[in-house]
Amino acid sequence: MNNFTFYSPTEFVFGKDTELQTGELVRKYNGHKALIVYGGGSVVRSGLLDRVKTSLKNAGVEFVELGGVQPNPTDPKVYEGIDLGRSEKVDFLLPVGGGSVIDTAKAIAAGILYDGDFWDFYVGKVVIKKALRLGVVLTIPAAGSEGSGNSVITKVDGLKKLSVRTPEALRPAFAVMNPELTYTLPAWQTASGVTDMMAHIMERYFSNTQGVEIADRMCEGVLKSIITEAPKVIADPKDYNARANIMWAGTVAHNGTCGVGCVEDWASHFMEHEVSAVYDVTHGAGLAVIFPAWLTYMADHNVHKVAQFAERVWDVPASDDKKAVALEGIARFKKFLKAIGMPVTFKELGIENPDIDLLVKKLHENKGELVGNYVQLDKKATREIYELANR
Amino acid sequence: MNNFTFYSPTEFVFGKDTELQTGELVRKYNGHKALIVYGGGSVVRSGLLDRVKTSLKNAGVEFVELGGVQPNPTDPKVYEGIDLGRSEKVDFLLPVGGGSVIDTAKAIAAGILYDGDFWDFYVGKVVIKKALRLGVVLTIPAAGSEGSGNSVITKVDGLKKLSVRTPEALRPAFAVMNPELTYTLPAWQTASGVTDMMAHIMERYFSNTQGVEIADRMCEGVLKSIITEAPKVIADPKDYNARANIMWAGTVAHNGTCGVGCVEDWASHFMEHEVSAVYDVTHGAGLAVIFPAWLTYMADHNVHKVAQFAERVWDVPASDDKKAVALEGIARFKKFLKAIGMPVTFKELGIENPDIDLLVKKLHENKGELVGNYVQLDKKATREIYELANR
């Protein structure tokens, strides 16, 4: 096991009606004027935004609003938020939504306090040292951004999708998580979220670090609970307990709980980021296509942990033929993804003829000659994986 | 699943040589003069105390020392620490040791800022509102006190062993956790710690709350990793990875990670507290006697989760005869405990003729007419469990 730091200072307030505590929580963390950030009209139509505003008013918190954040969020909205936040002198960011909304709010929170261009953070020119505090009202369990210090933003000019990871500055002070708020999520978005959280666990799980039994068992346990609960939310979107299990899984998948002491991988995420930057597909759906292809490549190049995944997560009987065990696990994973409505090939994702040359070129331009750690992948390897995803 | 709050703000700094960061960490959390609290001579003999002091000096942190904390820590040492801390005007508590040392430091941290008698907190007369900050250098993985807001102190006069639970005030700001510091723990203490952490998980796991798949799977995963790793540390006390897995298990067992959204039980802990208050036995060893007896009682009175525990944690084949499955699981649990050197009866614990009348009387005096939640236990039931532990 490698040395690690586990630091998850976010106060997660989980359960029914918890959004009514938003105002008190903003005050508790010294917010006086909040910039509410949200996406499309669903938080308006559902009445959630009104409930949050009432809670803020009751707690004596002022606020201004920035709506219209899109999935795969882009830089123009961040610049707009920075300008608005500065002119309105806000001291707190309050994203109400999913990962795209939270990531945009994080970029604004850091950008407001920085004299230069916020994009400097994402290209690695400058490290985020400080940011306005933020609290989250989560409506889409998927990205895990409510408990992470990460943010992913796409620059429209050049279609670069880049991420920052600065736990100390960008972790939300609190996250309000009411599973009922996810009842109205379309099945597609629910399933994409499920895939994203599974991928977050798997990026940590697929590691060559030895002696990490507790990390392995916790990853496997969370994956097993997702596998049990996801079909229930697809079958009955108002199954509270299933929604609650899925929502909490999305958080522990990405707040550091899973994978302590392991060298993490992240090649599949990087490979998918290129796909969604070029084709503007849903991140989770992109992962449903890329991750099984990545696993299939690994069954040939580093089978050990893929076989363990098959045995412990997918209940494939153990056998000396590790590759066969691994492939059976991958087959069960794909079957699960299809059952919850996910694509598992480019074609099923709606990309008939993916420009694999372009994807490989951009991937290695953005991420370097080698990506990933479980097996370090060069251009030849990533091309092979993109091609496996195109079968 | 019930509503819950997950709040674990402690910065856990885990791995080799991490004690050398102690000074910097005290400074990071605004400590200028620390009261170092420790137990017997082992932290002196091992050189750990010197390394910590050097680290403090290098960071410009002043300190005074309070040694001599005993297992099952008592109130006189707390009063001594409060007096010393006040006269020396310390602003930070730095326990170096295990649960007894940390719990004593927590009581001192709260007591220094309180005008009345610190014991008021433990009898529930006053809620702890503020405390000096504390950081921990952990040497015994067991109590989970490094990541919890709990503290257990015994009052010598009257042998009352009582606990407080005030997460916001008493959670350590940081915990330095170097598994190498546990190499010299005697096998008995290692095994007692292992039993204590398993019990912390099981107190949360045995719950009637429905729809808690993620809580169940995470509890089961951590238990399984303990079951794999504990025999390794008993066989080879310097197995770094096994020590590391056990050490982290002790933390997640008790920092809120396990059992989210569940009504917890805690009857076994309460029943054991009376045993160790009267007979001054090691808490973990007491739990090794009480918990299997509690489980045996539950096999007759609420078998469901005991059978699940048997199937998922102890790999007992499923069967329609739930009680038989449960009993086989309990048998495997006892076999495990014996294999790591734990007693499973009063007699093996060194108590030939336990005064069960006294234990039952004190238990219900201290904890009320009914204890526990999985099944609420009256005097007749707790007597039966103490008697099961005496077979």
Interface residues (C-beta under 8 A of the other chain):
Chain A: M1 N2 N3 F4 T5 F6 Y7 S8 P9 T10 E11 F12 V13 F14 G15 K16 T18 Q210 G211 V212 E213 I214 D216 R217 M218 E220 G221 V222 K224 S225 T228 E229 Y240 N241 A242 A244 N245 W248 A249 V252 T257 V260 G261
Chain B: M1 N2 N3 F4 T5 F6 Y7 S8 P9 T10 E11 F12 V13 F14 G15 K16 T18 Q210 G211 V212 E213 I214 D216 R217 M218 E220 G221 V222 K224 S225 T228 E229 Y240 N241 A242 A244 N245 W248 A249 V252 T257 V260 G261
